[in-house]
Amino acid sequence: MTIFLTVTAKGQVTLRKELLAHLGVRPGQRLDVEVLPGGLLQLHAHQATFL
């Protein structure tokens, strides 16, 4: 799947609903971003731990 995103003048990117659903991300949840060689980024849904 390839989805194109646009960077705003402020340098922000909005992730589309289908990407958030694929990651299992809910509003307010954090994402971990890993910077990889070759200009690649890897996103992971941050696994919150609840006590």
Secondary structure, DSSP 8 states (H G I E B T S, - for coil): --------TTS-----HHHHHHHT--TT--EEEEEETTTEEEEEE------
